[in-house]
Amino acid sequence: MFEHSKRLQFEAKPEQPDPVFARKLQELIGGAWGEMTVTMQYLFQGWNCRVEGKYKDLIMDIATEEIGHVEMLATMVARLLEGAPATETVRAVEDPVMAAVIGGMDPQQAIVGGGGAMPTNSQGVPWNGGYIVASGNLLADFRANVAAEAQGRLQTARLYEMTDDPGVKDMLKFNLARDTYHQNMWLAAIEQLKEDGMEDTVAPSALFDEEHREHATSLWNLSEGNESAEGRWAHGTAPDGEHRMGILESPEPLGGPATAPPPDPKLYATSGDGERPRDPQLTGGKGMMGKLKEELS
């Protein structure tokens, strides 16, 4: 069950309309790393979580908070679109600067959204459920959540630098702060899984004894030079505590030629012998029509 408060989680009042920035702000709503993505990602992670108690509650707490972030951004977009394009286009006829401004707005916000936000990114591409990660594996999901918050915060920071509106910047400051906390929170949740002794049950570590361990210990140096060997990832014990880390110079391929098997003649793919696939109907063979006629006779 969800309940809705009429009050925004944080204020969303621009100082003045800006239809161009409203379009840019759509990225934080319906982009791949936008608030709709983390909202649905966390909701499905929570609904699918089999660990009742603090972990499930944590996921659902943040999922519900993210719904409020979508509401804030949608409200901000609607307020940034105030007066556009209905009244602003009249002025654009006489003011070339205003014409350039109107030229940068998303017409769908007016034509389809009625002067409001859309479930799309800044280019008008609809939001896609394929953006979300909800695997049922808490460690894998929490790691994906850290990345999602980092990317979302990065885009928020970039948009922060693209506006001078005090009201917009104030809301984005709040969003930046929440993204900072969420990154730290998911990292702390990963550590909590380890402290609770749940790492083996939720981490993809069950097949350590089955994997080819000799291939789990070194970076394949496939770049010119050897600078990658200077990194932490090429020395010492791995973060999982189970493997050593090193570097393999000039690795040799371990498999044979990447040769595909001969194609089925019915697929009419170019064969390896250089001959064009033949249509049995054109070469005297019965083919499908020939077989049909044979059956009918």
C-alpha positions, 0 to 999 in steps of 0.5 A: 500500500502507498499513501500520497502526501500533497506536499513535495519532498522538497520545494520545486519552484523556479524563479522564472520559466525556462522551456529549454531547461525543462527539456534538459531536466527530462533526462533526470525523469525518464533517462536511463539513469533517471529517477523513474529508473531507480524508482522501478528498480528499487520497487521490483527489488523490494517486491522480489526480495525474499529476505524479510526485515531490514533489507526489504524495508530498506529497499522499499524505503528508498523506492518510495522516496524515489517516487517523490523525486519523480514528483518533484522533477515533474512539478519543476518541469511543469513550472518551467513550462509556464507560458510556453509555447502558447504565449511565448510563441507570440513574442517569438515572432518579434524577438529572434532571441525568444525564437531561438529559445522556443526552438530548443524546447520539446514540442511533445511537452506541449502537444502531448503533455499539455505543458507538463513533464513526459515519461521520456528522456531529454531527446523525447525517447520513452522510458524503458523498463529494460533500464532496471536491474532486479535480479533477486541477488542482493549483492549484485543488485546493491552493486548495481544500485551504487552505479545507478546513484553515481550516474544519476548524481553525475547527470544532476551535477552536470545539469546544475552547471547548466542553469542560473535559476536559484530555485532550480539550483536549490532543488538540485542541491537537495537531489545531489545530497540524497544521491550522495547518501544513497550511494553511501547507503548501498555501499554500507548495505553491502558491508552489512551483508558481509557482517551478517554472514549472508555473502555466500548466500547472496553473492555469486561465489558458490562456484569458486571451486568449479571455475578455472581458478588459474584464469581468475588471477590476472589481468590480460594486458592487451593494451600497448605498453604496460601501464595497467600493471601499475594499478591495485587490480594487478597486485596482492589479494583480491577484494573477495579475499579468495584470489590473488591479482596479477597481470599476464603479459602477451596472453595467447588465445586459448580457443580455436578458430571462430568458425561457424558451422555450415548454414542450413540450405533453407536459410539461404546464407552464403556458404563457406565454399563460396557457392550461392545457396540454391533454391530447389524450386529453381534447380529441379528439386521438389521444394515446398511447392513441389512437395505440396503438388505431390501430396495433392496428386 
